[in-house]
Amino acid sequence: MALPSSSFLASVVIFLALFSTTTLAQNSPQDFLDPHNSARADVGVAPMSWNDTVAAYAQDYASQRAADCQLEHSGGPYGENIFWGGGSSWTAADAVNSWVSEKQYYDYESNSCSAPPNESCGHYTQVVWADSLQLGCAAVTCDSGDTFITCNYYPPGNYEGERPY
């Protein structure tokens, strides 16, 4: 049996390096910040910045969820949005865009959510919560092959009866 040529092996290594870089790049801090800050800019709210301590908390919690991929909140000291997607191709932008899509159910004038059953707008209001200025997020591929993503917000927001901005 002939061994693959060194140029073939080099090509495979380069492909794998590019693939893994692309995959990791889709969940970089900037990939989480950009859609958050875009949604915040749409309503005149200051942009968020990345917080490594909050991100470490998010990573720790996401790692705990990797075994079961359950949509359960951490109960921790930060505001929190969580996301589950079937399969492993979900990205930071997918998660944040799903939360921002709830904007359609939020009515600023009445500060209320008019979502149909099984929908909400609380993820959206946390994204645009004016006093939440720091962000940390993490994504994991669960043992099932599905994706769990969490973003944590400091200071926390989404207080009942208060407007997000």
C-alpha positions as CSV (number, residue, x, y, z in Angstrom):
1,M,0.0,0.0,0.0
2,A,1.4,3.4,-1.0
3,L,1.6,6.2,1.5
4,P,0.0,9.5,0.5
5,S,2.4,12.1,-0.9
6,S,3.7,14.8,1.3
7,S,1.9,17.5,-0.9
8,F,-1.4,15.6,-0.4
9,L,-0.8,15.5,3.4
10,A,0.1,19.2,3.4
11,S,-3.1,20.0,1.5
12,V,-5.2,18.1,4.1
13,V,-3.5,19.9,6.9
14,I,-4.1,23.3,5.3
15,F,-7.7,22.4,4.6
16,L,-8.2,21.3,8.2
17,A,-6.6,24.4,9.6
18,L,-8.7,26.7,7.4
19,F,-11.9,24.7,8.3
20,S,-11.2,24.9,12.0
21,T,-10.3,28.6,11.9
22,T,-13.5,29.3,10.0
23,T,-15.6,27.3,12.5
24,L,-13.9,29.0,15.5
25,A,-14.2,32.4,13.9
26,Q,-18.0,32.0,13.7
27,N,-18.1,32.0,17.5
28,S,-15.5,34.6,18.3
29,P,-16.2,37.4,20.8
30,Q,-16.7,39.8,17.9
31,D,-19.2,37.4,16.3
32,F,-21.3,37.6,19.4
33,L,-20.8,41.4,19.9
34,D,-21.6,42.5,16.4
35,P,-25.3,41.3,16.2
36,H,-25.9,42.4,19.8
37,N,-24.5,45.9,19.1
38,S,-26.4,46.1,15.8
39,A,-29.7,45.4,17.6
40,R,-28.8,47.9,20.3
41,A,-27.9,50.6,17.7
42,D,-31.3,50.1,16.1
43,V,-32.9,51.4,19.3
44,G,-30.2,54.0,20.3
45,V,-28.6,51.9,23.0
46,A,-24.8,52.1,23.7
47,P,-22.8,49.1,22.4
48,M,-21.6,46.3,24.7
49,S,-18.0,45.3,25.3
50,W,-16.6,41.8,25.9
51,N,-15.9,40.8,29.4
52,D,-13.5,37.8,29.9
53,T,-14.8,37.0,33.4
54,V,-18.4,36.8,32.1
55,A,-17.2,34.8,29.1
56,A,-15.4,32.3,31.5
57,Y,-18.7,31.9,33.4
58,A,-20.6,31.3,30.2
59,Q,-18.0,28.8,29.0
60,D,-18.2,26.9,32.3
61,Y,-21.9,26.7,32.2
62,A,-22.0,25.7,28.5
63,S,-19.6,22.9,29.3
64,Q,-21.9,21.7,32.1
65,R,-24.8,21.6,29.5
66,A,-22.7,19.7,27.0
67,A,-23.8,16.3,28.5
68,D,-27.5,16.9,28.0
69,C,-27.9,20.1,25.9
70,Q,-31.0,21.1,28.0
71,L,-32.3,24.6,27.8
72,E,-32.0,25.3,31.5
73,H,-30.8,28.7,32.9
74,S,-27.7,28.7,35.1
75,G,-29.3,30.7,37.9
76,G,-26.1,32.7,38.1
77,P,-25.3,36.3,38.9
78,Y,-25.7,37.6,35.3
79,G,-28.5,38.2,32.9
80,E,-28.6,35.2,30.5
81,N,-29.9,34.1,27.1
82,I,-29.6,30.5,26.1
83,F,-30.0,28.8,22.7
84,W,-30.3,25.2,21.5
85,G,-30.0,24.2,17.8
86,G,-30.2,20.7,16.3
87,G,-26.9,19.7,14.8
88,S,-23.5,21.3,15.2
89,S,-23.5,24.0,12.6
90,W,-25.2,26.8,14.6
91,T,-23.2,30.0,15.1
92,A,-23.1,33.0,17.4
93,A,-25.0,35.0,14.8
94,D,-27.7,32.3,14.6
95,A,-28.3,32.4,18.3
96,V,-28.3,36.2,18.7
97,N,-30.4,36.6,15.6
98,S,-33.0,34.2,17.0
99,W,-33.2,36.3,20.2
100,V,-33.4,39.6,18.2
101,S,-36.2,38.2,16.1
102,E,-38.4,38.5,19.2
103,K,-38.4,42.2,18.6
104,Q,-41.6,41.8,16.6
105,Y,-43.4,40.8,19.8
106,Y,-42.2,43.7,22.0
107,D,-44.3,46.9,22.3
108,Y,-42.2,49.7,23.7
109,E,-45.2,52.0,24.4
110,S,-46.9,49.5,26.7
111,N,-43.6,47.8,27.7
112,S,-45.2,44.5,27.0
113,C,-44.8,41.3,25.0
114,S,-47.6,40.2,22.7
115,A,-46.0,36.9,21.7
116,P,-48.1,33.9,20.6
117,P,-47.9,30.7,22.6
118,N,-44.4,29.2,22.9
119,E,-42.8,32.6,21.9
120,S,-41.5,35.4,24.0
121,C,-39.7,38.7,23.8
122,G,-37.5,38.5,26.9
123,H,-34.4,37.3,25.0
124,Y,-34.7,40.4,22.9
125,T,-35.2,42.8,25.8
126,Q,-32.1,41.4,27.4
127,V,-30.1,41.9,24.2
128,V,-31.1,45.6,24.2
129,W,-31.1,46.2,28.0
130,A,-29.4,49.6,28.2
131,D,-27.8,49.0,31.5
132,S,-26.2,45.7,30.5
133,L,-22.9,46.9,29.0
134,Q,-20.7,43.8,29.2
135,L,-21.1,40.5,27.4
136,G,-19.6,37.0,27.7
137,C,-20.8,34.1,25.6
138,A,-19.9,30.5,24.8
139,A,-21.0,27.7,22.5
140,V,-20.5,24.0,22.8
141,T,-21.4,21.0,20.7
142,C,-23.2,18.7,23.0
143,D,-22.7,14.9,23.4
144,S,-25.8,14.5,21.2
145,G,-24.2,16.5,18.4
146,D,-26.5,19.5,18.9
147,T,-25.5,23.0,19.8
148,F,-25.9,24.9,23.1
149,I,-25.1,28.6,23.2
150,T,-25.3,30.9,26.2
151,C,-24.7,34.7,26.5
152,N,-24.4,36.3,29.9
153,Y,-24.9,40.0,30.6
154,Y,-23.4,42.3,33.2
155,P,-25.0,44.1,34.9
156,P,-28.0,41.8,34.5
157,G,-31.2,43.3,33.1
158,N,-34.7,42.3,32.2
159,Y,-36.4,43.5,35.3
160,E,-40.2,43.0,35.4
161,G,-42.0,46.3,34.9
162,E,-38.9,48.2,33.7
163,R,-38.3,49.3,30.2
164,P,-35.1,47.9,28.5
165,Y,-34.1,51.3,27.1
